[in-house]
Amino acid sequence: VGFYQIMKIAVAPTVIALELLMFRKLPSPRIIASVLVVCIGIAVATISDAQIASNVLGILVGVAATLMTALYQTWAGSKQKELHASSFQLLNAYTPLATVFLGLLVP
């Protein structure tokens, strides 16, 4: 299992943790059990891959990217509920600004 896939899978438990911390929102026990199984799988895949464990900078970047993705998903979900907007309306509202920022950040 590649490191990218591990970090993508780690977004779901990170979103749950952020929603719990920020909104005191706790998912159902079935969802928690499912995410717990995913976390165990992530731990087994990460511990058993010596190449992943040896690249500290890569781990830090991967964890930061996972955290930012989870923060974005949490923010987008809360804004969508707050504004009573569809996902397309929300995407249409922020894409122009995101494009400008991305254009400035990418050389």
KEDRENPA-34336 format. One record per residue: x, y, z of N, C-alpha, C in turn; residue number from 1. Coordinates in pm, whole numbers, plus 50000, padded with zeros to 5 digits. Layout:
# KEDRENPA-34336
X Y Z X Y Z X Y Z NUM
...
END
This chain:
# KEDRENPA-34336
50086 49882 50000 50000 50000 50000 50089 50123 50000 1
50063 50214 49908 50144 50335 49899 50109 50436 50006 2
50206 50521 50035 50188 50622 50138 50074 50719 50104 3
50061 50753 49976 49954 50842 49933 49817 50783 49968 4
49799 50654 49941 49672 50589 49971 49646 50588 50122 5
49751 50566 50200 49735 50565 50345 49689 50702 50394 6
49749 50807 50343 49711 50942 50385 49570 50979 50338 7
49531 50933 50219 49395 50959 50172 49293 50890 50261 8
49323 50767 50302 49232 50693 50390 49226 50760 50527 9
49335 50820 50570 49341 50884 50702 49257 51011 50710 10
49208 51061 50598 49126 51183 50600 48995 51159 50677 11
48931 51045 50657 48802 51018 50722 48811 51022 50874 12
48905 50952 50937 48913 50963 51083 48953 51103 51129 13
49031 51173 51047 49069 51309 51083 48948 51403 51080 14
48862 51386 50981 48739 51466 50974 48653 51439 51096 15
48639 51313 51134 48558 51279 51251 48616 51344 51377 16
48748 51338 51392 48812 51399 51509 48792 51551 51510 17
48807 51615 51394 48787 51761 51387 48644 51800 51418 18
48548 51725 51364 48407 51757 51392 48375 51739 51540 19
48438 51642 51602 48418 51622 51745 48477 51739 51824 20
48597 51781 51787 48662 51892 51857 48595 52026 51831 21
48556 52051 51706 48504 52183 51669 48355 52198 51695 22
48278 52093 51670 48132 52106 51676 48066 52015 51778 23
48148 51937 51850 48096 51838 51946 47999 51742 51878 24
48027 51711 51752 47943 51622 51673 48005 51483 51674 25
47931 51385 51724 47979 51248 51732 47898 51160 51637 26
47965 51088 51548 47892 51000 51456 47835 50878 51528 27
47757 50802 51456 47694 50684 51515 47800 50580 51551 28
47766 50490 51644 47861 50385 51682 47905 50297 51564 29
47819 50274 51467 47858 50194 51351 47965 50264 51268 30
47951 50394 51253 48052 50470 51178 48183 50470 51254 31
48177 50490 51385 48299 50488 51466 48368 50352 51455 32
48291 50244 51460 48349 50110 51448 48415 50092 51311 33
48350 50141 51207 48408 50129 51072 48538 50207 51060 34
48540 50328 51114 48660 50410 51107 48770 50350 51193 35
48734 50288 51304 48833 50221 51387 48902 50109 51311 36
48826 50033 51233 48885 49927 51150 48981 49989 51048 37
48942 50101 50989 49029 50170 50893 49158 50216 50961 38
49146 50272 51082 49265 50318 51155 49360 50203 51186 39
49305 50089 51223 49388 49971 51249 49461 49930 51121 40
49389 49932 51009 49451 49900 50880 49562 49997 50844 41
49540 50126 50871 49644 50227 50845 49766 50199 50931 42
49744 50168 51058 49856 50140 51149 49935 50019 51101 43
49866 49912 51064 49935 49791 51019 50014 49819 50891 44
49954 49890 50797 50021 49919 50671 50142 50010 50692 45
50130 50106 50783 50239 50201 50805 50354 50136 50881 46
50322 50059 50983 50426 49996 51065 50502 49891 50985 47
50434 49821 50896 50499 49714 50822 50580 49764 50702 48
50573 49892 50669 50647 49946 50555 50767 50026 50606 49
50886 49965 50599 51007 50030 50651 51041 50157 50574 50
51009 50162 50446 51041 50279 50364 50963 50402 50412 51
50838 50381 50451 50758 50493 50499 50815 50545 50631 52
50847 50455 50721 50895 50495 50853 51029 50568 50847 53
51107 50548 50743 51239 50609 50734 51236 50751 50676 54
51125 50794 50624 51116 50926 50560 51035 51020 50648 55
51100 51082 50744 51032 51168 50841 50970 51290 50773 56
51041 51352 50682 50988 51470 50612 50863 51433 50533 57
50867 51319 50466 50749 51274 50391 50629 51250 50482 58
50655 51194 50599 50547 51171 50696 50488 51304 50741 59
50574 51401 50770 50526 51532 50815 50442 51601 50707 60
50488 51595 50584 50414 51656 50474 50281 51583 50454 61
50282 51451 50460 50160 51373 50444 50058 51401 50553 62
50105 51411 50677 50015 51441 50789 49959 51582 50775 63
50044 51677 50735 49996 51815 50714 49892 51820 50603 64
49915 51749 50493 49819 51747 50382 49688 51682 50425 65
49697 51576 50503 49575 51510 50552 49497 51604 50643 66
49566 51674 50731 49500 51768 50821 49434 51882 50744 67
49504 51936 50645 49447 52046 50566 49325 51999 50486 68
49332 51879 50430 49219 51825 50355 49099 51807 50447 69
49123 51754 50566 49014 51733 50661 48955 51867 50708 70
49042 51965 50732 48993 52098 50770 48907 52158 50660 71
48952 52145 50535 48875 52197 50423 48739 52128 50414 72
48738 51996 50425 48611 51923 50415 48516 51964 50527 73
48570 51982 50647 48487 52024 50760 48433 52165 50738 74
48519 52255 50690 48477 52392 50663 48372 52396 50553 75
48396 52324 50445 48301 52325 50333 48166 52270 50375 76
48166 52165 50455 48039 52110 50502 47963 52206 50592 77
48035 52276 50680 47968 52371 50770 47916 52492 50692 78
47994 52540 50593 47948 52653 50512 47827 52614 50427 79
47829 52493 50375 47717 52448 50293 47589 52446 50376 80
47598 52399 50499 47480 52398 50587 47441 52539 50627 81
47540 52621 50660 47513 52758 50703 47445 52840 50594 82
47490 52824 50470 47437 52903 50358 47320 52836 50287 83
47287 52714 50330 47181 52636 50264 47207 52628 50113 84
47332 52598 50080 47374 52595 49940 47398 52451 49896 85
47382 52428 49768 47417 52297 49714 47569 52291 49700 86
47621 52172 49680 47766 52160 49665 47815 52235 49541 87
47735 52236 49434 47773 52309 49313 47776 52460 49339 88
47679 52511 49414 47678 52654 49445 47801 52695 49527 89
47836 52611 49624 47953 52639 49705 48080 52635 49621 90
48092 52536 49535 48207 52523 49446 48217 52645 49354 91
48105 52689 49300 48102 52805 49211 48142 52933 49284 92
48111 52942 49413 48141 53064 49488 48289 53077 49520 93
48357 52968 49552 48496 52982 49596 48600 52947 49491 94
48564 52887 49380 48662 52846 49280 48742 52963 49222 95
48681 53076 49188 48763 53186 49133 48873 53232 49230 96
48840 53247 49357 48940 53290 49455 49046 53182 49475 97
49005 53057 49480 49100 52947 49496 49195 52941 49377 98
49146 52970 49258 49230 52969 49139 49337 53078 49146 99
49299 53194 49194 49395 53303 49210 49503 53266 49310 100
49462 53214 49426 49560 53174 49527 49653 53064 49476 101
49596 52967 49408 49678 52858 49355 49777 52912 49250 102
49731 53004 49168 49819 53063 49068 49935 53139 49132 103
49911 53200 49247 50017 53273 49317 50114 53179 49389 104
50064 53067 49435 50149 52975 49513 50231 52880 49429 105
50183 52848 49310 50255 52753 49225 50347 52830 49131 106
50476 52799 49134 50569 52875 49050 50552 52844 48902 107
END
